[in-house]
Each structure stands twice: as structure tokens, then as C-alpha cells.
Amino acid sequence: MRHSETTWLLHATGAMSWQALGAAPEQVQVEVRAAARPNRTPWFHPDWQRQAAAWISEQLQRRGLRQVAAPRVLKHWQISLLWQVPTCSGPVYFKAVPEHFRHEVPVTVQLAGKVPGAAPPVLACDPEQGFC
């Protein structure tokens, strides 16, 4: 996460006074956080894609599958990321969700196992990372 500082020059007019605001008529330092917060959108971190690719590779190897090309991005936005991963046995899909949607991972696993057609078969998941 990048932190930056921005200087704002505040002006009080009319009935509003600096004393009522508890400030002096001078520059005030304000901390501004980057819009892409790591706890909400982890895939915007520099190392995240490399770590996700390593996790995918490990999970495929455990199941006797081999990745044959780089993942193809199907969706990439703030609330989820979806990749199609070409393997020797056909494509598999990787989905990642941010922390506030991690409850979706075990729900997807249960739906895939108990309600045919409700969710695709799940080869591997990691609820703590939001991977499925």
C-alpha cells in the first residue's frame, strides 16, 4: 500500500470560524491512502500474481495436471478476479475474492459438491487467501 501526504489549504468563511473547527488558519497535513487498499483488492499488490500463479501450479501438480500456457484474464476488478488456466487436460478456472467475500469460497465448495450444476467442480481452494 502506498501512503502519500497531501497539503490542503482550508478557508473558513461566514459564521464558521477556525476556533470552532479547532484549527488554525494554516496548512493542515492530511494522510491520503491509495484507492486500491490491499485488504480489499489483494491482486493489485506487486507480488500477488506471482504468488497466485505458484499456488495454481502447486495445486495442478497435486492433481497430476500440467499448465501449458499462461493464464488468460477473464475478469479483473475490485470484487473478484477470474483466470482461465490452460492445462494438458483442458482449461481450469481460478477465482480470487477479497477478504470481505472470502465466505464465498466454502459456499462454492459446498454447492459444487451437493447441488449438481450450481457451481463448477472445485479442484482446490484456500479460504484464507480467497482462492477457489
NORRA-V137837 format. One record per residue. N is the residue number from 1. PHI is phi in radians with two decimals (* if undefined). NEAR is the number of other ideal C-beta (glycine too) atoms within 10 Angstrom. Layout:
BEGIN
n:N phi:PHI near:NEAR
n:N phi:PHI near:NEAR
END
This chain:
BEGIN
n:1 phi:* near:10
n:2 phi:-1.65 near:7
n:3 phi:-1.95 near:8
n:4 phi:-2.46 near:8
n:5 phi:-2.00 near:8
n:6 phi:-2.20 near:9
n:7 phi:-1.75 near:8
n:8 phi:-1.96 near:9
n:9 phi:-1.78 near:8
n:10 phi:-1.65 near:13
n:11 phi:-2.14 near:7
n:12 phi:-1.81 near:13
n:13 phi:-2.25 near:6
n:14 phi:1.13 near:5
n:15 phi:-1.23 near:6
n:16 phi:-1.31 near:10
n:17 phi:-2.10 near:11
n:18 phi:-1.10 near:13
n:19 phi:-1.13 near:10
n:20 phi:-1.16 near:9
n:21 phi:-1.41 near:12
n:22 phi:1.32 near:6
n:23 phi:-2.38 near:12
n:24 phi:-1.85 near:10
n:25 phi:-1.27 near:13
n:26 phi:-2.49 near:8
n:27 phi:-1.15 near:10
n:28 phi:-2.08 near:13
n:29 phi:-1.47 near:8
n:30 phi:-2.19 near:10
n:31 phi:-1.42 near:8
n:32 phi:-2.03 near:11
n:33 phi:-1.70 near:10
n:34 phi:-1.04 near:11
n:35 phi:-1.10 near:9
n:36 phi:-1.50 near:14
n:37 phi:-1.40 near:14
n:38 phi:-1.09 near:14
n:39 phi:-1.33 near:9
n:40 phi:-1.85 near:14
n:41 phi:-2.30 near:20
n:42 phi:-1.10 near:20
n:43 phi:-1.23 near:19
n:44 phi:-1.52 near:18
n:45 phi:-1.30 near:13
n:46 phi:-1.01 near:6
n:47 phi:-1.62 near:8
n:48 phi:-1.05 near:16
n:49 phi:-1.10 near:16
n:50 phi:-1.11 near:10
n:51 phi:-1.16 near:13
n:52 phi:-1.13 near:20
n:53 phi:-1.09 near:16
n:54 phi:-1.15 near:10
n:55 phi:-1.10 near:16
n:56 phi:-1.04 near:21
n:57 phi:-1.03 near:14
n:58 phi:-1.10 near:10
n:59 phi:-1.16 near:18
n:60 phi:-1.14 near:20
n:61 phi:-1.04 near:11
n:62 phi:-1.06 near:10
n:63 phi:-1.82 near:11
n:64 phi:1.28 near:9
n:65 phi:-1.86 near:18
n:66 phi:-2.21 near:11
n:67 phi:-1.28 near:16
n:68 phi:-1.92 near:12
n:69 phi:-2.77 near:10
n:70 phi:-1.17 near:10
n:71 phi:-1.08 near:20
n:72 phi:-1.85 near:11
n:73 phi:-1.32 near:11
n:74 phi:-1.74 near:12
n:75 phi:-2.67 near:10
n:76 phi:-2.66 near:13
n:77 phi:-2.61 near:9
n:78 phi:-1.16 near:13
n:79 phi:-1.76 near:12
n:80 phi:-2.96 near:16
n:81 phi:-2.34 near:25
n:82 phi:-2.33 near:16
n:83 phi:-2.06 near:21
n:84 phi:-1.77 near:13
n:85 phi:-1.98 near:20
n:86 phi:-1.23 near:15
n:87 phi:-2.20 near:17
n:88 phi:-1.09 near:10
n:89 phi:-1.92 near:12
n:90 phi:1.90 near:8
n:91 phi:-1.27 near:13
n:92 phi:-2.15 near:21
n:93 phi:-2.14 near:14
n:94 phi:-2.13 near:21
n:95 phi:-2.16 near:19
n:96 phi:-2.22 near:24
n:97 phi:-2.24 near:22
n:98 phi:-1.29 near:19
n:99 phi:-0.93 near:15
n:100 phi:-1.30 near:11
n:101 phi:-2.05 near:13
n:102 phi:-1.12 near:17
n:103 phi:-1.08 near:12
n:104 phi:-1.16 near:16
n:105 phi:-1.08 near:21
n:106 phi:-1.14 near:13
n:107 phi:-1.13 near:13
n:108 phi:-1.08 near:19
n:109 phi:-1.07 near:17
n:110 phi:-1.13 near:13
n:111 phi:-1.09 near:15
n:112 phi:-1.08 near:18
n:113 phi:-1.47 near:12
n:114 phi:-1.91 near:9
n:115 phi:-2.21 near:9
n:116 phi:-0.94 near:9
n:117 phi:1.53 near:7
n:118 phi:-1.30 near:12
n:119 phi:-2.67 near:16
n:120 phi:-1.16 near:13
n:121 phi:-1.00 near:9
n:122 phi:-1.82 near:17
n:123 phi:-1.42 near:17
n:124 phi:-2.82 near:16
n:125 phi:-2.63 near:17
n:126 phi:-2.46 near:14
n:127 phi:-1.02 near:16
n:128 phi:-1.13 near:9
n:129 phi:-1.64 near:17
n:130 phi:1.39 near:22
n:131 phi:-1.75 near:19
n:132 phi:-2.67 near:24
END
